[in-house]
Amino acid sequence: MSSTPPGVGASVPGVGRATALVAFSACCFGSIATFVTVATRAGARLPEVLAWRFLVAAMLLAIVAGGPSSVRREARREARRGLRLAVLAGGGQAAIGGLSLSALRYIPAATMIFLFYTYPAWVTVISAVRGKEALTGRRVIALVLSLAGIAVMVGLPSAETASLATPGVLLALAGALLYALYIPMIDHLGRGLAPALTATYATAGAGVILAVVAALTGGFVVRQPATVWLMILALAVLCTVIAFICFLHGLAAIGPVRTAIVSTVEPFWGAFLASIVLAQPLAARTLMGGGLVAAAVIILNLPQRVDTHVVA
């Protein structure tokens, strides 16, 4: 996604402003775990929270993409493609959110965020396995740093805590791995479509799928406490629509490498916010392991002097 979505303006911000926009979007994305935890603690169920988040965001993104009439015209023109995006990309988004955020029942938000942030390393592994990109020395170092970060964060839990922490670790890593598979899939499915329109299809599909899941597993409740609705609106407006628009504007100005590096603020902000709002103390090993993961992301995104393998 390298262009600004229609309806949000074509002007490209300066480098300083673009960097600030990317950092702000990263902080928005990094706030998701905390907002979800506040909502579930207030009595909502995870499928309901995520369903409402995506349904509200889809309506707003449809407006960003050019208004509902524009989306309807595009939907008629690309009916099959839109259906594939809604089912596959929406289903992937629902599964990723469900897996990673379910980990919050077992592990602190900071640990979950840093574990999920290992997804760039899994992208590298998958690309190497598929023969798309060679495993250069730099990528091997990044992979080792990511694995070391996981080891430092997770540690060697005692027999008493292993049964509690292990499911959370596995869920967070499963979400990261699924996201690594999701990135090339949505890139392929959305090729040629405006990014905002692709996001509209994906979020709408995720919202519908999660609403069905919520209805089948205990009911899709509309009447929620005010705190829950506040968190849902924050997730939809701040953590999805505004974050998406800011990210695209920043990306258009500073490119993918700088964007990826600036975005490493995301897990650190998420960990800090969780420590303040949720009163979850920031363990030293969480920060140390997270630092190793962030270093791996930066190394993976630094420009290489010689590209040993060109991806078509």
C-alpha positions as CSV (number, residue, x, y, z in Angstrom):
1,M,0.0,0.0,0.0
2,S,2.0,2.9,-1.3
3,S,-0.6,5.5,-2.3
4,T,-3.0,7.6,-0.4
5,P,-6.6,6.5,-0.4
6,P,-9.1,8.5,-2.4
7,G,-11.0,11.0,-0.4
8,V,-8.2,11.9,2.0
9,G,-6.2,14.2,-0.2
10,A,-3.4,13.7,-2.6
11,S,-0.8,16.0,-1.0
12,V,2.3,14.3,0.4
13,P,3.5,15.6,3.8
14,G,7.1,16.6,4.5
15,V,9.5,14.1,6.0
16,G,9.1,15.4,9.6
17,R,5.3,15.4,9.5
18,A,5.2,12.1,7.7
19,T,7.5,10.5,10.3
20,A,5.2,11.9,13.0
21,L,2.1,10.5,11.2
22,V,3.7,7.0,11.0
23,A,4.7,7.2,14.7
24,F,1.2,8.2,15.6
25,S,-0.4,5.4,13.6
26,A,2.0,3.0,15.3
27,C,0.9,4.2,18.7
28,C,-2.7,3.8,17.6
29,F,-2.1,0.2,16.5
30,G,-0.1,-0.5,19.7
31,S,-3.1,0.6,21.8
32,I,-5.4,-2.2,20.5
33,A,-4.5,-4.7,23.2
34,T,-5.1,-2.3,26.0
35,F,-8.5,-1.1,24.6
36,V,-9.6,-4.7,24.1
37,T,-8.6,-5.7,27.6
38,V,-10.5,-2.7,29.1
39,A,-13.6,-3.7,27.1
40,T,-13.5,-7.4,28.1
41,R,-12.9,-6.5,31.7
42,A,-16.1,-4.3,31.5
43,G,-18.1,-7.4,30.6
44,A,-17.9,-7.7,26.7
45,R,-16.8,-10.8,25.0
46,L,-13.8,-10.7,22.6
47,P,-15.8,-11.7,19.4
48,E,-18.4,-9.0,20.1
49,V,-15.7,-6.3,20.6
50,L,-13.9,-7.2,17.4
51,A,-17.1,-7.6,15.4
52,W,-18.3,-4.1,16.3
53,R,-14.8,-2.7,15.7
54,F,-14.6,-4.0,12.2
55,L,-18.3,-3.2,11.3
56,V,-18.0,0.4,12.4
57,A,-14.6,0.8,10.8
58,A,-15.9,-0.7,7.5
59,M,-18.6,1.9,7.3
60,L,-16.1,4.7,7.9
61,L,-13.6,3.3,5.5
62,A,-16.3,3.1,2.8
63,I,-16.7,6.9,3.2
64,V,-12.9,7.4,3.0
65,A,-12.8,5.3,-0.1
66,G,-15.2,7.7,-1.9
67,G,-18.6,7.3,-0.2
68,P,-21.0,4.4,-0.1
69,S,-22.2,5.0,-3.7
70,S,-18.6,4.8,-5.0
71,V,-18.1,1.6,-3.0
72,R,-21.4,0.1,-4.4
73,R,-20.3,0.9,-8.0
74,E,-16.9,-0.7,-7.4
75,A,-18.5,-3.6,-5.7
76,R,-20.8,-4.2,-8.8
77,R,-17.8,-4.0,-11.1
78,E,-15.6,-6.3,-9.0
79,A,-18.2,-8.5,-7.4
80,R,-16.2,-11.7,-7.4
81,R,-13.0,-10.0,-6.3
82,G,-14.8,-8.2,-3.5
83,L,-16.4,-11.4,-2.3
84,R,-12.9,-13.1,-2.2
85,L,-11.5,-10.2,-0.3
86,A,-14.4,-10.2,2.2
87,V,-14.2,-13.9,2.8
88,L,-10.4,-14.6,2.6
89,A,-9.0,-11.3,3.8
90,G,-11.8,-10.7,6.2
91,G,-11.6,-14.2,7.5
92,G,-7.8,-13.9,7.9
93,Q,-8.2,-10.6,9.8
94,A,-10.8,-12.1,12.1
95,A,-8.6,-15.1,12.8
96,I,-5.5,-13.0,13.4
97,G,-7.4,-10.8,15.9
98,G,-9.1,-13.7,17.6
99,L,-5.8,-15.6,18.0
100,S,-3.5,-12.9,19.1
101,L,-6.0,-11.1,21.4
102,S,-7.1,-14.3,23.0
103,A,-3.6,-14.5,24.4
104,L,-4.4,-11.7,26.7
105,R,-6.3,-14.2,28.9
106,Y,-3.0,-15.8,29.7
107,I,-0.1,-13.3,29.4
108,P,0.3,-9.6,30.0
109,A,-0.5,-7.2,27.1
110,A,3.2,-6.1,26.8
111,T,4.4,-9.7,26.3
112,M,1.6,-10.4,23.8
113,I,2.4,-7.3,21.7
114,F,6.1,-8.0,21.5
115,L,5.5,-11.7,20.6
116,F,3.1,-10.7,17.9
117,Y,5.6,-8.2,16.6
118,T,7.9,-11.1,15.6
119,Y,5.8,-11.4,12.4
120,P,8.5,-9.7,10.1
121,A,10.8,-12.5,11.1
122,W,8.2,-15.1,10.1
123,V,7.7,-13.2,6.8
124,T,11.4,-13.7,6.1
125,V,11.2,-17.4,6.9
126,I,8.2,-18.0,4.7
127,S,9.8,-16.1,1.8
128,A,13.0,-18.2,2.2
129,V,11.0,-21.4,2.3
130,R,9.0,-20.4,-0.8
131,G,12.2,-19.5,-2.6
132,K,11.1,-15.9,-3.0
133,E,14.1,-14.3,-1.1
134,A,17.5,-15.7,-0.1
135,L,18.4,-16.0,3.5
136,T,21.3,-13.5,3.6
137,G,23.6,-13.0,6.6
138,R,21.6,-10.0,7.6
139,R,18.3,-11.9,7.6
140,V,19.8,-14.8,9.6
141,I,21.1,-12.3,12.2
142,A,17.6,-10.8,12.4
143,L,16.0,-14.2,12.8
144,V,18.4,-15.1,15.6
145,L,17.6,-11.8,17.3
146,S,13.9,-12.4,17.1
147,L,14.2,-15.9,18.5
148,A,16.5,-14.6,21.2
149,G,13.9,-12.0,22.0
150,I,11.2,-14.6,22.3
151,A,13.4,-16.7,24.6
152,V,14.2,-13.7,26.8
153,M,10.5,-12.7,27.1
154,V,9.1,-16.1,27.7
155,G,12.0,-17.5,29.7
156,L,11.8,-20.8,31.4
157,P,8.5,-20.8,33.3
158,S,8.1,-22.8,36.5
159,A,5.9,-25.9,36.6
160,E,3.3,-23.9,38.4
161,T,3.0,-21.1,35.8
162,A,3.8,-23.1,32.6
163,S,0.3,-24.3,32.1
164,L,-1.0,-20.7,32.4
165,A,1.6,-18.9,30.2
166,T,2.1,-21.4,27.5
167,P,-1.3,-21.1,25.8
168,G,-0.9,-17.3,25.7
169,V,2.6,-17.6,24.1
170,L,1.4,-20.0,21.5
171,L,-1.7,-18.0,20.7
172,A,0.4,-14.8,20.2
173,L,3.0,-16.5,18.1
174,A,0.2,-18.2,16.0
175,G,-1.3,-14.8,15.4
176,A,2.1,-13.5,14.3
177,L,2.6,-16.4,11.9
178,L,-0.9,-16.1,10.5
179,Y,-0.3,-12.4,9.9
180,A,3.0,-13.2,8.1
181,L,0.9,-15.4,5.7
182,Y,-1.9,-12.8,5.5
183,I,0.4,-10.0,4.3
184,P,1.2,-11.5,0.8
185,M,-2.3,-12.8,0.5
186,I,-4.0,-9.4,0.9
187,D,-1.4,-7.8,-1.3
188,H,-2.3,-10.3,-4.1
189,L,-6.0,-10.0,-3.6
190,G,-6.0,-6.2,-3.4
191,R,-3.7,-5.6,-6.3
192,G,-5.1,-2.8,-8.5
193,L,-7.7,-1.7,-6.0
194,A,-7.4,1.5,-3.9
195,P,-6.0,0.6,-0.5
196,A,-9.0,2.1,1.3
197,L,-11.4,0.0,-0.8
198,T,-9.3,-3.1,-0.1
199,A,-9.5,-2.3,3.6
200,T,-13.2,-1.7,3.4
201,Y,-13.8,-5.2,1.9
202,A,-11.5,-6.9,4.5
203,T,-12.9,-5.1,7.5
204,A,-16.5,-5.6,6.4
205,G,-15.8,-9.3,5.9
206,A,-14.1,-9.6,9.3
207,G,-17.0,-7.8,11.0
208,V,-19.6,-10.1,9.5
209,I,-17.6,-13.3,10.2
210,L,-17.0,-12.2,13.8
211,A,-20.6,-11.2,14.3
212,V,-21.7,-14.7,13.2
213,V,-19.1,-16.2,15.6
214,A,-20.3,-14.0,18.4
215,A,-24.0,-15.0,17.7
216,L,-23.2,-18.7,17.7
217,T,-21.1,-18.6,20.8
218,G,-23.3,-16.7,23.2
219,G,-25.2,-14.0,21.3
220,F,-24.3,-10.7,19.6
221,V,-25.2,-8.2,22.2
222,V,-26.0,-4.6,21.2
223,R,-26.6,-3.2,24.7
224,Q,-23.2,-2.9,26.3
225,P,-21.9,-0.7,29.1
226,A,-20.7,2.8,28.2
227,T,-17.1,1.8,28.8
228,V,-17.4,-1.0,26.2
229,W,-18.8,1.2,23.5
230,L,-16.1,3.8,24.2
231,M,-13.4,1.2,23.7
232,I,-15.2,-0.1,20.5
233,L,-15.3,3.4,19.1
234,A,-11.7,4.0,20.0
235,L,-10.7,0.7,18.3
236,A,-12.8,1.4,15.1
237,V,-12.0,5.2,14.7
238,L,-8.6,5.6,16.3
239,C,-7.0,2.2,15.9
240,T,-8.3,1.3,12.5
241,V,-9.5,4.2,10.3
242,I,-7.4,7.1,11.6
243,A,-4.3,4.9,12.0
244,F,-4.8,3.5,8.5
245,I,-5.0,7.0,6.9
246,C,-2.0,8.4,8.9
247,F,0.0,5.3,8.0
248,L,-0.7,5.7,4.3
249,H,0.1,9.4,4.3
250,G,3.4,8.8,6.1
251,L,4.3,5.8,3.9
252,A,3.8,7.8,0.7
253,A,6.3,10.4,1.9
254,I,9.1,8.4,3.6
255,G,8.8,5.0,1.9
256,P,8.5,1.5,3.3
257,V,12.0,1.2,4.9
258,R,11.7,4.3,7.1
259,T,8.1,3.5,7.8
260,A,8.9,0.1,9.1
261,I,11.7,1.4,11.3
262,V,9.6,4.2,12.7
263,S,6.8,1.7,13.3
264,T,9.0,-0.1,15.8
265,V,7.7,2.4,18.4
266,E,4.4,0.4,18.3
267,P,5.2,-2.5,20.7
268,F,7.0,-0.1,23.1
269,W,4.0,2.3,23.2
270,G,1.7,-0.7,23.6
271,A,3.7,-2.0,26.6
272,F,3.9,1.4,28.2
273,L,0.1,2.1,27.8
274,A,-0.7,-1.3,29.2
275,S,1.5,-0.7,32.2
276,I,-0.3,2.6,32.9
277,V,-3.9,1.8,32.1
278,L,-4.0,-1.9,33.1
279,A,-1.5,-1.6,36.0
280,Q,0.5,-4.4,34.5
281,P,4.2,-4.0,35.6
282,L,6.7,-3.9,32.8
283,A,9.1,-6.7,33.5
284,A,12.8,-6.1,32.6
285,R,12.9,-9.3,30.5
286,T,9.9,-8.1,28.5
287,L,11.6,-4.9,27.5
288,M,14.9,-6.7,26.8
289,G,13.3,-9.3,24.7
290,G,11.2,-6.7,23.0
291,G,14.3,-4.6,22.3
292,L,15.9,-7.6,20.5
293,V,12.7,-8.1,18.4
294,A,12.6,-4.4,17.5
295,A,16.3,-4.6,16.5
296,A,15.5,-7.5,14.2
297,V,12.8,-5.5,12.5
298,I,15.2,-2.6,12.0
299,I,17.9,-4.9,10.5
300,L,15.4,-6.5,8.2
301,N,14.4,-3.2,6.8
302,L,17.7,-1.5,6.4
303,P,18.6,-1.0,2.7
304,Q,21.0,-3.6,1.4
305,R,24.0,-2.6,-0.7
306,V,23.7,-5.6,-3.0
307,D,20.3,-7.3,-3.6
308,T,21.2,-11.0,-4.0
309,H,17.7,-12.0,-5.2
310,V,15.2,-10.0,-7.1
311,V,11.5,-10.7,-6.4
312,A,9.2,-10.3,-9.4
